[in-house]
Amino acid sequence: MPTPPRGNSAALAQARAEASARKHRDVAATLHAAAAHGQALTVSTLAAAAGVSRQFLYSRPDLMEGLRRHQERHPAAGDRPLHAARAADLVNAQNTIKRLKGEARELNRRLESGLAAQIELRDEKRLRELYEHRGHEIERLLGQNADLLRTVSQLREQVRSLEDDLAVERTAIRELMGQPANVTSIRFSDR
């Protein structure tokens, strides 16, 4: 069992608890009396009749639930058209919400397809750029290859010319040394 507060604070806490319990009983009695007479109530009229603040009612969920049940059983005569108008507004609001959700879904679908198309286009542009770059690179390599083939051809011609010169010089050396000329000359390009 909790120890009660001591001194002046204990008396204040006790007084607050008693006042809260009294207000709660007063509100319950007012609700009961209004139900017996078929009287419609609002938060403001209940608070005024019971001598409490609206904040007191809002801070007590059980009292607010009792008021809500009372209002369902005893709606105010002037509130019926207002209640019907609010119900119609609620139906219209729900229909508007449903329509807007459908529009939002459609807009999201369009956005996704638009983004996908942008990505595809960007990827297609990138591929095209890569192909163009590779095409330029291939053209450059083909040109370089053609230059190398010409250089190889020129070098082969030089080798043949040098081999011919070498063969002539070998023959001349053999003749000077007195060796037979029936020795076959070897060409490097034949290998």
VOTI-385852 format. One record per residue: residue number from 1; chain; z, y, x of N, C-alpha, C in turn. Coordinates in nm, 4 decimals. Atoms other than C-alpha are relative to their C-alpha. Layout:
N
(NUM,'A',(Z,Y,X),(Z,Y,X),(Z,Y,X))
...
! end
This chain:
191
(1,'A',(0.0000,-0.1174,0.0848),(0.0000,0.0000,0.0000),(0.0000,0.1237,0.0894))
(2,'A',(0.0063,-0.1179,-0.0864),(-0.1005,0.3362,0.1492),(0.1232,0.0876,-0.0155))
(3,'A',(-0.1152,-0.0901,0.0007),(0.1730,0.5749,0.2405),(-0.0408,0.1304,-0.0667))
(4,'A',(0.0361,-0.1258,0.0668),(0.1713,0.8775,0.0080),(0.0154,0.1178,0.0956))
(5,'A',(-0.0111,-0.1195,-0.0844),(0.1149,1.2162,0.1688),(0.1372,0.0651,-0.0174))
(6,'A',(-0.1333,-0.0610,0.0019),(0.4335,1.4070,0.2529),(-0.0082,0.1503,-0.0235))
(7,'A',(-0.0167,-0.1435,0.0122),(0.5447,1.7507,0.1566),(-0.0903,0.0625,-0.1045))
(8,'A',(0.0785,-0.0816,0.0913),(0.3386,2.0199,-0.0123),(-0.1374,-0.0600,-0.0247))
(9,'A',(0.1328,0.0590,0.0183),(0.0073,1.8404,0.0465),(0.0051,-0.1163,-0.0967))
(10,'A',(-0.0153,0.1107,0.0946),(0.1408,1.5421,-0.1482),(0.0013,0.0531,-0.1426))
(11,'A',(-0.0076,-0.0594,0.1344),(0.2180,1.7615,-0.4466),(-0.1360,0.0518,-0.0428))
(12,'A',(0.1333,-0.0495,0.0319),(-0.1248,1.9238,-0.4271),(-0.0947,-0.1147,-0.0338))
(13,'A',(0.0859,0.1157,0.0267),(-0.3017,1.5869,-0.4091),(0.0333,-0.0598,-0.1350))
(14,'A',(-0.0428,0.0544,0.1298),(-0.0973,1.4626,-0.7050),(-0.0492,0.0890,-0.1138))
(15,'A',(0.0426,-0.0941,0.1038),(-0.1795,1.7749,-0.9062),(-0.1512,-0.0084,-0.0212))
(16,'A',(0.1463,0.0116,0.0122),(-0.5527,1.7434,-0.8280),(-0.0381,-0.1280,-0.0733))
(17,'A',(0.0301,0.1283,0.0637),(-0.5551,1.3782,-0.9319),(0.0311,0.0069,-0.1496))
(18,'A',(-0.0377,-0.0115,0.1426),(-0.3736,1.4587,-1.2599),(-0.0988,0.0900,-0.0740))
(19,'A',(0.0946,-0.0917,0.0647),(-0.6108,1.7504,-1.3358),(-0.1341,-0.0696,-0.0192))
(20,'A',(0.1267,0.0723,0.0105),(-0.9143,1.5322,-1.2670),(0.0062,-0.1032,-0.1116))
(21,'A',(-0.0162,0.1012,0.1063),(-0.7815,1.2552,-1.4934),(0.0028,0.0678,-0.1371))
(22,'A',(-0.0050,-0.0732,0.1273),(-0.7044,1.5109,-1.7703),(-0.1395,0.0463,-0.0410))
(23,'A',(0.1364,-0.0463,0.0298),(-1.0588,1.6599,-1.7443),(-0.0868,-0.1181,-0.0439))
(24,'A',(0.0778,0.1193,0.0345),(-1.2064,1.3096,-1.7564),(0.0314,-0.0423,-0.1442))
(25,'A',(-0.0400,0.0360,0.1384),(-1.0044,1.2310,-2.0755),(-0.0559,0.1016,-0.1001))
(26,'A',(0.0502,-0.1034,0.0903),(-1.1081,1.5649,-2.2301),(-0.1501,-0.0176,-0.0256))
(27,'A',(0.1443,0.0203,0.0160),(-1.4797,1.4964,-2.1670),(-0.0257,-0.1231,-0.0863))
(28,'A',(0.0180,0.1227,0.0787),(-1.4494,1.1415,-2.3062),(0.0340,0.0266,-0.1468))
(29,'A',(-0.0389,-0.0320,0.1378),(-1.2690,1.2766,-2.6180),(-0.1067,0.0871,-0.0663))
(30,'A',(0.1037,-0.0876,0.0552),(-1.5364,1.5465,-2.6645),(-0.1241,-0.0821,-0.0343))
(31,'A',(0.1148,0.0887,0.0277),(-1.8126,1.2833,-2.6391),(0.0264,-0.0830,-0.1259))
(32,'A',(-0.0355,0.0825,0.1153),(-1.6293,1.0649,-2.8930),(-0.0052,0.0830,-0.1296))
(33,'A',(0.0010,-0.0873,0.1179),(-1.5813,1.3552,-3.1364),(-0.1421,0.0385,-0.0382))
(34,'A',(0.1387,-0.0378,0.0282),(-1.9470,1.4625,-3.1033),(-0.0747,-0.1181,-0.0596))
(35,'A',(0.0651,0.1195,0.0553),(-2.0597,1.1050,-3.1711),(0.0442,-0.0216,-0.1444))
(36,'A',(-0.0515,0.0182,0.1369),(-1.8354,1.0869,-3.4817),(-0.0633,0.0987,-0.0965))
(37,'A',(0.0603,-0.1018,0.0860),(-1.9917,1.4075,-3.6200),(-0.1527,0.0024,0.0110))
(38,'A',(0.1458,0.0016,-0.0163),(-2.3495,1.3262,-3.5040),(-0.0532,0.1259,0.0650))
(39,'A',(0.0344,-0.1267,-0.0644),(-2.3551,1.6388,-3.2929),(-0.0778,-0.0250,0.1296))
(40,'A',(0.0788,0.0090,-0.1230),(-2.6212,1.6788,-3.0229),(0.0708,0.0765,0.1107))
(41,'A',(-0.0648,-0.0635,-0.1139),(-2.4961,1.7681,-2.6746),(-0.0976,0.0127,0.1169))
(42,'A',(0.0674,-0.0145,-0.1287),(-2.6361,1.8978,-2.3487),(0.1103,0.0034,0.1051))
(43,'A',(-0.1013,-0.0081,-0.1054),(-2.4600,1.9143,-2.0131),(0.0810,0.1277,-0.0189))
(44,'A',(-0.0702,-0.1290,0.0151),(-2.3773,2.2793,-2.0762),(0.0932,-0.0004,-0.1204))
(45,'A',(-0.0868,-0.0020,0.1196),(-2.2455,2.2304,-2.4312),(0.1173,-0.0957,0.0147))
(46,'A',(-0.1100,0.0935,-0.0222),(-2.0383,1.9268,-2.3312),(0.1029,0.0613,0.0940))
(47,'A',(-0.0925,-0.0624,-0.0956),(-1.8884,2.1125,-2.0323),(0.0811,0.1094,-0.0687))
(48,'A',(-0.0708,-0.1097,0.0687),(-1.8024,2.4136,-2.2511),(0.1004,-0.0557,-0.1012))
(49,'A',(-0.0891,0.0565,0.1025),(-1.6537,2.2009,-2.5318),(0.1205,-0.0697,0.0637))
(50,'A',(-0.1098,0.0718,-0.0639),(-1.4423,1.9946,-2.2895),(0.0815,0.0892,0.0928))
(51,'A',(-0.0725,-0.0925,-0.0872),(-1.3371,2.2982,-2.0837),(-0.0093,-0.0380,0.1481))
(52,'A',(0.0220,0.0363,-0.1409),(-1.4834,2.1678,-1.7543),(-0.1282,0.0670,0.0478))
(53,'A',(0.1240,-0.0569,-0.0541),(-1.7592,2.2828,-1.5228),(-0.1115,-0.1051,-0.0057))
(54,'A',(0.1139,0.0936,-0.0052),(-2.1080,2.1320,-1.5207),(0.0046,-0.0809,0.1292))
(55,'A',(-0.0104,0.0711,-0.1279),(-2.0458,2.0428,-1.1566),(0.0937,-0.1201,-0.0138))
(56,'A',(-0.0914,0.1127,0.0219),(-1.7505,1.8277,-1.2690),(-0.0738,-0.1150,-0.0677))
(57,'A',(0.0753,0.1051,0.0705),(-1.9834,1.6399,-1.5067),(-0.1006,-0.0677,0.0941))
(58,'A',(0.1004,0.0561,-0.0910),(-2.2555,1.5969,-1.2450),(0.0636,-0.0870,0.1082))
(59,'A',(-0.0665,0.0789,-0.1045),(-1.9999,1.4596,-0.9971),(0.0587,-0.1304,-0.0528))
(60,'A',(-0.0542,0.1226,0.0611),(-1.8946,1.1831,-1.2425),(-0.1144,-0.0790,-0.0651))
(61,'A',(0.1133,0.0761,0.0539),(-2.1786,0.9300,-1.2913),(0.0308,-0.0688,-0.1335))
(62,'A',(-0.0329,0.0678,0.1261),(-1.9919,0.7471,-1.5696),(-0.0069,0.0970,-0.1174))
(63,'A',(0.0073,-0.0995,0.1068),(-1.9633,1.0688,-1.7741),(-0.1454,0.0393,-0.0286))
(64,'A',(0.1414,-0.0349,0.0199),(-2.3306,1.1564,-1.7178),(-0.0728,-0.1127,-0.0730))
(65,'A',(0.0612,0.1142,0.0692),(-2.4305,0.8055,-1.8285),(0.0412,-0.0001,-0.1475))
(66,'A',(-0.0465,-0.0094,0.1390),(-2.2142,0.8467,-2.1422),(-0.0753,0.1101,-0.0756))
(67,'A',(0.0751,-0.1095,0.0612),(-2.3863,1.1816,-2.2149),(-0.1441,-0.0423,-0.0267))
(68,'A',(0.1388,0.0442,0.0188),(-2.7313,1.0249,-2.1653),(-0.0099,-0.0960,-0.1201))
(69,'A',(0.0016,0.0926,0.1154),(-2.6488,0.7432,-2.4118),(0.0219,0.0768,-0.1314))
(70,'A',(-0.0258,-0.0825,0.1190),(-2.5104,0.9995,-2.6595),(-0.1268,0.0762,-0.0403))
(71,'A',(0.1222,-0.0754,0.0295),(-2.8313,1.2078,-2.6306),(-0.1085,-0.0905,-0.0584))
(72,'A',(0.0986,0.0931,0.0565),(-3.0427,0.8996,-2.7019),(0.0319,-0.0298,-0.1463))
(73,'A',(-0.0403,0.0302,0.1395),(-2.8420,0.8243,-3.0191),(-0.0004,0.1240,-0.0883))
(74,'A',(-0.0118,-0.1240,0.0785),(-2.8040,1.1868,-3.1296),(-0.0827,0.1109,0.0643))
(75,'A',(0.0809,-0.1087,-0.0572),(-3.1003,1.3977,-3.0135),(0.0153,0.1259,-0.0850))
(76,'A',(-0.0099,-0.1280,0.0707),(-3.0862,1.7631,-3.1042),(-0.1209,0.0150,-0.0910))
(77,'A',(0.1099,-0.0151,0.0963),(-3.2971,1.8529,-3.4084),(-0.1119,0.0844,0.0597))
(78,'A',(0.1002,-0.0848,-0.0621),(-3.4753,2.1233,-3.2135),(-0.0633,-0.0650,0.1227))
(79,'A',(0.0494,0.0652,-0.1205),(-3.5269,1.8880,-2.9201),(-0.1104,-0.1007,-0.0286))
(80,'A',(0.1012,0.1029,0.0291),(-3.7533,1.6396,-3.1056),(-0.1413,0.0447,0.0383))
(81,'A',(0.1335,-0.0425,-0.0438),(-4.0736,1.8460,-3.0651),(-0.0076,0.0172,0.1519))
(82,'A',(-0.0047,-0.0170,-0.1443),(-3.9680,1.9310,-2.7111),(-0.0066,-0.1367,0.0691))
(83,'A',(0.0016,0.1351,-0.0544),(-3.9029,1.5624,-2.6440),(-0.1406,-0.0603,-0.0102))
(84,'A',(0.1368,0.0516,0.0183),(-4.2462,1.4713,-2.7859),(-0.0958,0.0681,0.0978))
(85,'A',(0.0860,-0.0732,-0.0933),(-4.4113,1.7425,-2.5761),(0.0238,-0.0489,0.1435))
(86,'A',(-0.0303,0.0505,-0.1346),(-4.2304,1.6200,-2.2646),(-0.0573,-0.1401,0.0193))
(87,'A',(0.0559,0.1353,-0.0095),(-4.3369,1.2620,-2.3416),(-0.1513,0.0078,0.0199))
(88,'A',(0.1449,-0.0170,-0.0162),(-4.6988,1.3779,-2.3796),(-0.0328,0.0516,0.1407))
(89,'A',(0.0195,-0.0504,-0.1359),(-4.6693,1.5755,-2.0551),(0.0162,-0.1116,0.1026))
(90,'A',(-0.0230,0.1117,-0.0915),(-4.5323,1.2655,-1.8857),(-0.1191,-0.0949,0.0013))
(91,'A',(0.1183,0.0871,0.0072),(-4.8252,1.0538,-2.0095),(-0.1171,0.0657,0.0712))
(92,'A',(0.1084,-0.0727,-0.0680),(-5.0709,1.3222,-1.8952),(0.0208,0.0001,0.1513))
(93,'A',(-0.0292,-0.0014,-0.1433),(-4.8970,1.3449,-1.5582),(-0.0275,-0.1372,0.0614))
(94,'A',(0.0260,0.1353,-0.0515),(-4.9128,0.9662,-1.5173),(-0.1503,-0.0259,0.0090))
(95,'A',(0.1461,0.0164,-0.0049),(-5.2842,0.9678,-1.6049),(-0.0608,0.0798,0.1158))
(96,'A',(0.0490,-0.0824,-0.1108),(-5.3432,1.2515,-1.3592),(0.0311,-0.0661,0.1328))
(97,'A',(-0.0386,0.0689,-0.1240),(-5.1526,1.0627,-1.0895),(-0.0916,-0.1188,0.0249))
(98,'A',(0.0870,0.1170,-0.0131),(-5.3583,0.7502,-1.1578),(-0.1405,0.0431,0.0441))
(99,'A',(0.1330,-0.0498,-0.0350),(-5.6843,0.9490,-1.1432),(-0.0029,0.0501,0.1436))
(100,'A',(-0.0054,-0.0538,-0.1357),(-5.5793,1.1285,-0.8236),(0.0139,-0.1111,0.1040))
(101,'A',(-0.0110,0.1133,-0.0928),(-5.4800,0.7992,-0.6609),(-0.1365,-0.0656,0.0182))
(102,'A',(0.1352,0.0566,-0.0096),(-5.8267,0.6626,-0.7444),(-0.0902,0.0874,0.0857))
(103,'A',(0.0803,-0.0921,-0.0801),(-5.9900,0.9742,-0.5999),(0.0403,-0.0063,0.1468))
(104,'A',(-0.0475,0.0087,-0.1391),(-5.7714,0.9491,-0.2888),(-0.0518,-0.1281,0.0654))
(105,'A',(0.0536,0.1251,-0.0553),(-5.8741,0.5834,-0.2433),(-0.1483,0.0152,0.0329))
(106,'A',(0.1435,-0.0187,-0.0224),(-6.2417,0.6800,-0.2802),(-0.0245,0.0901,0.1209))
(107,'A',(0.0145,-0.0898,-0.1147),(-6.2028,0.9686,-0.0335),(0.0354,-0.0710,0.1302))
(108,'A',(-0.0364,0.0767,-0.1200),(-6.0258,0.7384,0.2139),(-0.1114,-0.0974,0.0369))
(109,'A',(0.1096,0.0934,-0.0260),(-6.3077,0.4833,0.1764),(-0.1174,0.0746,0.0636))
(110,'A',(0.1094,-0.0806,-0.0563),(-6.5674,0.7566,0.2397),(0.0317,0.0444,0.1420))
(111,'A',(-0.0415,-0.0443,-0.1324),(-6.3702,0.8873,0.5347),(-0.0135,-0.1137,0.1010))
(112,'A',(0.0092,0.1147,-0.0907),(-6.3458,0.5398,0.6880),(-0.1452,-0.0331,0.0308))
(113,'A',(0.1409,0.0323,-0.0263),(-6.7188,0.4769,0.6418),(-0.0651,0.1100,0.0841))
(114,'A',(0.0528,-0.1099,-0.0818),(-6.7972,0.8225,0.7845),(0.0445,-0.0120,0.1449))
(115,'A',(-0.0491,0.0176,-0.1368),(-6.5769,0.7588,1.0864),(-0.0690,-0.1174,0.0673))
(116,'A',(0.0695,0.1159,-0.0571),(-6.7353,0.4171,1.1350),(-0.1423,0.0387,0.0397))
(117,'A',(0.1369,-0.0432,-0.0323),(-7.0811,0.5779,1.1209),(-0.0001,0.0887,0.1239))
(118,'A',(-0.0085,-0.0857,-0.1184),(-6.9730,0.8406,1.3748),(0.0196,-0.0838,0.1259))
(119,'A',(-0.0244,0.0861,-0.1157),(-6.8429,0.5710,1.6064),(-0.1269,-0.0746,0.0366))
(120,'A',(0.1255,0.0704,-0.0266),(-7.1644,0.3726,1.5688),(-0.1012,0.0944,0.0638))
(121,'A',(0.0947,-0.0972,-0.0532),(-7.3723,0.6858,1.6312),(0.0362,0.0354,0.1438))
(122,'A',(-0.0449,-0.0338,-0.1349),(-7.1621,0.7768,1.9332),(-0.0310,-0.1166,0.0939))
(123,'A',(0.0293,0.1177,-0.0817),(-7.1934,0.4194,2.0622),(-0.1497,-0.0146,0.0216))
(124,'A',(0.1451,0.0098,-0.0124),(-7.5680,0.4233,1.9908),(-0.0515,0.1037,0.0998))
(125,'A',(0.0395,-0.1046,-0.0961),(-7.6063,0.7539,2.1776),(0.0375,-0.0421,0.1410))
(126,'A',(-0.0456,0.0421,-0.1322),(-7.4041,0.6144,2.4642),(-0.0900,-0.1108,0.0540))
(127,'A',(0.0895,0.1069,-0.0436),(-7.6186,0.3006,2.4745),(-0.1357,0.0563,0.0398))
(128,'A',(0.1280,-0.0611,-0.0328),(-7.9318,0.5118,2.4653),(0.0065,0.0699,0.1354))
(129,'A',(-0.0176,-0.0681,-0.1280),(-7.7977,0.7235,2.7511),(0.0060,-0.1009,0.1144))
(130,'A',(-0.0072,0.1029,-0.1041),(-7.7116,0.4089,2.9462),(-0.1375,-0.0584,0.0278))
(131,'A',(0.1347,0.0543,-0.0194),(-8.0591,0.2665,2.8853),(-0.0899,0.0999,0.0734))
(132,'A',(0.0799,-0.1013,-0.0678),(-8.2167,0.5950,2.9872),(0.0401,0.0095,0.1470))
(133,'A',(-0.0481,-0.0064,-0.1379),(-7.9980,0.6097,3.2958),(-0.0471,-0.1225,0.0775))
(134,'A',(0.0464,0.1217,-0.0660),(-8.0783,0.2484,3.3772),(-0.1512,0.0026,0.0169))
(135,'A',(0.1453,-0.0118,-0.0122),(-8.4446,0.3184,3.3070),(-0.0376,0.0858,0.1190))
(136,'A',(0.0252,-0.0867,-0.1154),(-8.4368,0.6050,3.5564),(0.0359,-0.0737,0.1293))
(137,'A',(-0.0427,0.0750,-0.1179),(-8.2470,0.3831,3.7990),(-0.1026,-0.1079,0.0334))
(138,'A',(0.1024,0.1042,-0.0224),(-8.5019,0.1036,3.7528),(-0.1267,0.0625,0.0565))
(139,'A',(0.1190,-0.0684,-0.0525),(-8.7889,0.3484,3.8040),(0.0202,0.0406,0.1454))
(140,'A',(-0.0295,-0.0390,-0.1378),(-8.6212,0.4767,4.1202),(-0.0050,-0.1221,0.0919))
(141,'A',(0.0005,0.1217,-0.0814),(-8.5648,0.1227,4.2470),(-0.1409,-0.0563,0.0160))
(142,'A',(0.1392,0.0478,-0.0105),(-8.9237,0.0264,4.1654),(-0.0783,0.0847,0.0994))
(143,'A',(0.0656,-0.0898,-0.0962),(-9.0462,0.3306,4.3566),(0.0448,-0.0306,0.1412))
(144,'A',(-0.0539,0.0322,-0.1318),(-8.8176,0.2462,4.6466),(-0.0563,-0.1346,0.0478))
(145,'A',(0.0563,0.1304,-0.0337),(-8.9420,-0.1140,4.6352),(-0.1460,0.0142,0.0435))
(146,'A',(0.1404,-0.0218,-0.0375),(-9.3048,0.0044,4.6445),(-0.0086,0.0621,0.1393))
(147,'A',(-0.0026,-0.0609,-0.1336),(-9.2219,0.2240,4.9468),(0.0321,-0.1054,0.1059))
(148,'A',(-0.0372,0.1047,-0.0953),(-9.0554,-0.0725,5.1182),(-0.1153,-0.0987,0.0202))
(149,'A',(0.1148,0.0910,-0.0132),(-9.3555,-0.2951,5.0436),(-0.1085,0.0625,0.0887))
(150,'A',(0.0976,-0.0688,-0.0863),(-9.5866,-0.0338,5.2005),(0.0455,-0.0022,0.1454))
(151,'A',(-0.0538,0.0014,-0.1364),(-9.3561,-0.0114,5.5020),(-0.0135,-0.1390,0.0611))
(152,'A',(0.0130,0.1375,-0.0492),(-9.3514,-0.3921,5.5334),(-0.1454,-0.0282,0.0356))
(153,'A',(0.1427,0.0211,-0.0263),(-9.7307,-0.3997,5.5098),(-0.0418,0.0703,0.1286))
(154,'A',(0.0334,-0.0741,-0.1213),(-9.7599,-0.1309,5.7781),(0.0586,-0.0685,0.1236))
(155,'A',(-0.0625,0.0675,-0.1123),(-9.5130,-0.3157,6.0009),(-0.0729,-0.1303,0.0337))
(156,'A',(0.0773,0.1228,-0.0254),(-9.7092,-0.6404,5.9590),(-0.1294,0.0321,0.0756))
(157,'A',(0.1227,-0.0413,-0.0717),(-10.0237,-0.4587,6.0632),(0.0310,0.0329,0.1441))
(158,'A',(-0.0382,-0.0331,-0.1376),(-9.8449,-0.3233,6.3686),(0.0289,-0.1268,0.0798))
(159,'A',(-0.0312,0.1253,-0.0684),(-9.7130,-0.6732,6.4521),(-0.1297,-0.0719,0.0353))
(160,'A',(0.1291,0.0654,-0.0286),(-10.0665,-0.8171,6.4222),(-0.0717,0.0695,0.1175))
(161,'A',(0.0663,-0.0749,-0.1084),(-10.2014,-0.5405,6.6424),(0.0685,-0.0293,0.1332))
(162,'A',(-0.0736,0.0272,-0.1230),(-9.9269,-0.6007,6.8976),(-0.0219,-0.1438,0.0459))
(163,'A',(0.0266,0.1397,-0.0354),(-9.9840,-0.9771,6.8837),(-0.1391,-0.0137,0.0631))
(164,'A',(0.1351,0.0026,-0.0582),(-10.3541,-0.9204,6.9457),(0.0021,0.0564,0.1425))
(165,'A',(-0.0104,-0.0586,-0.1343),(-10.2706,-0.6929,7.2400),(0.0678,-0.0974,0.0954))
(166,'A',(-0.0725,0.0950,-0.0819),(-10.0264,-0.9547,7.3676),(-0.0903,-0.1172,0.0397))
(167,'A',(0.0920,0.1117,-0.0289),(-10.2879,-1.2299,7.3400),(-0.1013,0.0408,0.1065))
(168,'A',(0.0967,-0.0485,-0.0982),(-10.5377,-1.0194,7.5339),(0.0666,0.0077,0.1366))
(169,'A',(-0.0688,-0.0130,-0.1273),(-10.2805,-0.9458,7.8017),(0.0338,-0.1363,0.0582))
(170,'A',(-0.0286,0.1343,-0.0484),(-10.1813,-1.3131,7.8276),(-0.1271,-0.0616,0.0628))
(171,'A',(0.1251,0.0553,-0.0533),(-10.5418,-1.4106,7.8710),(-0.0330,0.0648,0.1337))
(172,'A',(0.0293,-0.0713,-0.1246),(-10.5874,-1.1467,8.1402),(0.0931,-0.0472,0.1108))
(173,'A',(-0.0956,0.0448,-0.1015),(-10.2735,-1.2635,8.3236),(-0.0365,-0.1406,0.0445))
(174,'A',(0.0393,0.1366,-0.0361),(-10.3887,-1.6259,8.3088),(-0.1216,0.0020,0.0920))
(175,'A',(0.1207,-0.0073,-0.0833),(-10.7220,-1.5326,8.4509),(0.0355,0.0490,0.1390))
(176,'A',(-0.0407,-0.0502,-0.1298),(-10.5541,-1.3386,8.7293),(0.0767,-0.1065,0.0778))
(177,'A',(-0.0795,0.1004,-0.0667),(-10.3249,-1.6292,8.8061),(-0.0809,-0.1288,0.0194))
(178,'A',(0.0843,0.1158,-0.0154),(-10.6057,-1.8818,8.7829),(0.0374,-0.1137,-0.0929))
(179,'A',(-0.0317,0.1066,0.0945),(-10.4743,-2.0782,8.4883),(-0.1118,-0.0122,-0.1018))
(180,'A',(0.1080,0.0193,0.0974),(-10.7040,-2.2317,8.2302),(0.0195,0.0873,-0.1238))
(181,'A',(-0.0029,-0.0874,0.1178),(-10.7881,-2.0214,7.9259),(0.0056,-0.0795,-0.1284))
(182,'A',(-0.0024,0.0794,0.1226),(-10.7642,-2.3154,7.6830),(0.1374,-0.0033,-0.0666))
(183,'A',(-0.1332,-0.0053,0.0616),(-10.3980,-2.2359,7.6014),(-0.0104,0.0793,-0.1302))
(184,'A',(0.0065,-0.0639,0.1321),(-10.3606,-2.1500,7.2338),(0.1048,0.1097,-0.0077))
(185,'A',(-0.0966,-0.1095,0.0144),(-10.1998,-1.8164,7.1605),(0.0792,-0.0196,-0.1300))
(186,'A',(-0.0889,0.0160,0.1177),(-9.9096,-1.8193,6.9193),(0.0200,0.1374,-0.0623))
(187,'A',(-0.0244,-0.1249,0.0747),(-9.8882,-1.5536,6.6532),(0.1332,-0.0101,-0.0713))
(188,'A',(-0.1310,-0.0014,0.0651),(-9.5465,-1.4555,6.5229),(-0.0140,0.0042,-0.1519))
(189,'A',(0.0146,-0.0124,0.1447),(-9.6806,-1.3792,6.1783),(-0.0384,-0.1305,-0.0662))
(190,'A',(0.0376,0.1295,0.0571),(-9.7969,-1.7404,6.1344),(0.1239,-0.0845,-0.0279))
(191,'A',(-0.1200,0.0819,0.0177),(-9.4455,-1.8738,6.1464),(0.0610,0.0172,-0.1344))
! end
